[in-house]
């Protein structure tokens, strides 16, 4: 039994959208890593900052 034509169209739609989803996920992961590295460097370089500043930095990430 062969798949119905509507199922084939749905599979083609999914295949067409996988590229942009993969690209968007990769860019999102890269940007998240950059933000995490900036937060880590902030905590290492400015250990004497007030707690309120440190809390704001952690809340923004």
PEHU-V210047 format. One record per residue. RES is the residue in one letter. PHI is phi as a letter, one per 30 degrees, with the letter a starting at -180 (none if undefined). NEAR is the number of other C-alpha atoms within 12 Angstrom. Layout:
res=RES phi=PHI near=NEAR
res=RES phi=PHI near=NEAR
//
This chain:
res=X phi=none near=3
res=X phi=d near=7
res=X phi=d near=10
res=X phi=d near=10
res=X phi=e near=10
res=X phi=d near=11
res=X phi=d near=12
res=X phi=d near=13
res=X phi=d near=13
res=X phi=d near=14
res=X phi=d near=15
res=X phi=d near=13
res=X phi=d near=13
res=X phi=d near=14
res=X phi=d near=14
res=X phi=d near=13
res=X phi=c near=14
res=X phi=d near=14
res=X phi=d near=13
res=X phi=d near=14
res=X phi=d near=14
res=X phi=d near=14
res=X phi=d near=13
res=X phi=d near=14
res=X phi=d near=14
res=X phi=d near=14
res=X phi=d near=14
res=X phi=d near=15
res=X phi=d near=14
res=X phi=d near=14
res=X phi=d near=15
res=X phi=d near=16
res=X phi=d near=15
res=X phi=d near=15
res=X phi=d near=18
res=X phi=d near=19
res=X phi=d near=15
res=X phi=d near=19
res=X phi=d near=24
res=X phi=d near=18
res=X phi=d near=15
res=X phi=e near=20
res=X phi=d near=21
res=X phi=d near=13
res=X phi=d near=12
res=X phi=b near=16
res=X phi=d near=14
res=X phi=c near=12
res=X phi=d near=15
res=X phi=d near=12
res=X phi=e near=14
res=X phi=d near=11
res=X phi=d near=17
res=X phi=d near=22
res=X phi=d near=15
res=X phi=d near=15
res=X phi=d near=21
res=X phi=d near=17
res=X phi=d near=12
res=X phi=d near=13
res=X phi=c near=17
//
